[in-house]
Amino acid sequence: MKLTDATLLRQMETGCKVYFFNILYDRYNRLFYRWIYTRIGCKETTEEIAQNFWVEIWENPSYFKNNIHGSVKDYFLRVLSFRMLDYLKSSYARKSGDNSLLSEIEKSLSYTHILEEIHMNEVHTIINGVLDNLPQLTKDICALRLNQQYTVKETASALKVSPKIVRTRYRSVLAMLKERLVGVYSYSG
């Protein structure tokens, strides 16, 4: 079973810090790099901001808050955006005296955040619409597989059904979701 971000951050404080940090690093390093680079466009600055952010995670893992599913991704990206702006304000503006790039990035980030929230609300509405129309057993399968991150065997055991039923119904729900979300993803991509 895949460890949630919240579990990894907790374990960094109580367990083998390097091991759990490396899992988080492998999970998010490419995302962080792309997130920063697409907004700044400078490899060296991107690497420095990312490194500073990883140091912050290393030094204070309890600072980062998770959602109800144990994911810290959204919070990471919000904090990373603010750290990116802080870095730019402290170094770029002082060095160049030109605040125009900084102003553009700030505007871009604020709109990006709003668009992401709208996008996520649309996605959740579509998902809830699909799930609302399903039989109770299929809803239960999805709840255990998606929310609790149960394996097929664990789900089958908990619901007292065969693993084949779990796989079949779960796949059919994923196919329905994929079909309905194609428009949303093609719009954003």
N, C-alpha and C positions, 0 to 999 in steps of 0.2 A: 504494500500500500504506500502510495506517495505521501511523504510528510508535508503537511501544510506549512506555509511560510511562518505562521504564528508559532507552530511547534519548533521549527528551526531556530527562530529568534529566541524562544524560551530556552532551548537546549544550549544555545551559545552562551547563555549566562550560567547555566548549571552543569553542562556536560562538556564534551570535547569540543571546545570552541572552534578550532581549526576545521574539523570535519564538517560541522554544520554550516559554518561560514562558506566553505568551499561549495557545498550544495547550493546555497543561495547564490553564490557568485556564478556558478554554472547556469543557473536558472535565469538570471537577470542581466548578466554583463552585456550581452549583445543588444538587448533592449535598451539599456541605459545609454550605451554608446550611440545607437541610432537616434534615440530621443534627443540627445544633446547635439549630435552632429547635424541633424536635419534642421535644427534651429540656429546653429552657430556657423557651421560650414568650415571650421578650422580644426584640423586633426589634433594639433598640439593642445589647444585649449580644451577640446573635447576630452582628451585623455587626462588632463589635469583635473578637470571638474569631476569626471567619473572617479578618478583615484581618490579625490578628497571625499566624495560621497561614500565610497566603500570604507574609507577610514572612519567616517561617522557611524556607519552601520556596525563596524567592528567594535568601536569604543562604547556605543550606547544602543544595543539592540532593543532594549525595552522601550525606547522612544517611539518606535514605529508601531502604528495601530493597524489591526487587521479588521476585515469585514466579517460578516457572520459565517462565511465559509472558510475562514482562516487565511485568506489571501491578503497580502500586504501590497500587492502590485499598484493599485490606484494611489495608495498613500505614498508609496515610494516615489511614484512619478510626480505627485504634487510637491512633495518636499524637494525632490531633485530639481524641479522647475524653479522653485524659490532659491535654492542653492546656486543654480546656474545664474540667475539674475543677480544674486548677491556677489558672486564672483566677478561678473561682468562690470557691475557698478564699482567694485573696489579696484579692479585692475585696468580694464579697458578704458573706461571713461577718464581715469587719472592719466593714463599714458598718452591718449590721443587727444583728449579734450573734445572729442566729437561724440555727442550723445545720440546722434540720429539712429545708428544701428541698434543701440540699446533700447531706444524708444520703439523701434519697429519690432524687436524681439518681445518686448513687454506686451505690446498690442497683440502680437501673434499668439503668445501664450495665453492671454486672457480669453481670446476668441476660441482658441483650441480647446481650452478647458470647458467652455460653454457648449461647443459643438460636441465634444465627447460625452458630456452629460445628456444632451438631447439624444444623441445616438444610442447611448446605453439605455435610456428610458424607452426608446422605440424597440430595442432588442428585447428588453424585459417584457414589454407589452405583448410582443409577438410570441415569445416563449410561453408566457402565462396563458395567452389565448389558445395555443396548441394544447398545453397541459390540462386546461379546464375542460376540454372536450373529450378527454380520455377516460376509459374505465378505471375504477379505483385501483385495481391491481397494477395497472400500467403506471398510474400516478405514484404508487408506492415504490415500484421498481425504480422509477426516475428519481424519486426523492432519495432513496438509499444510494443509488449509483452516482448521482450528481452532487447532492448536498453532503452526504456522509462519506463519499468516496469509497463505498463498499466494492469489493470484487464481485464478480458474477456468482462465485460459490457462496460468499457471505450473504449476498442478497437472496439467493435461492434458499439458503438455510433459514434466514430470518423470516421469509414469507412462506416457507414450507411449500415451495414449488420447485420444479426441475430447473437446472441451469439453462436448458434449451429454451424454456419459456422466457427466462430473464433475458437471454441473448436476443431472441427473436423480437420481443416487444421493445427492448431498449434500442435495437437497430432501427426498428420501424419509426420510433419516436425521433431518433437522430436524423433519419432521412426526411421526415416531415419538417423538422426544424431547419434542416439545411435548405430544403426547397423554399420555405417561407423567408429565410434570411438572405437568400441569394441577392435579392434586390437591395437590401440594406448594405451588404458587404460590397457589392459592385459600385454603389453610390460613394462609399468612403474610400475605395481603393482605386 
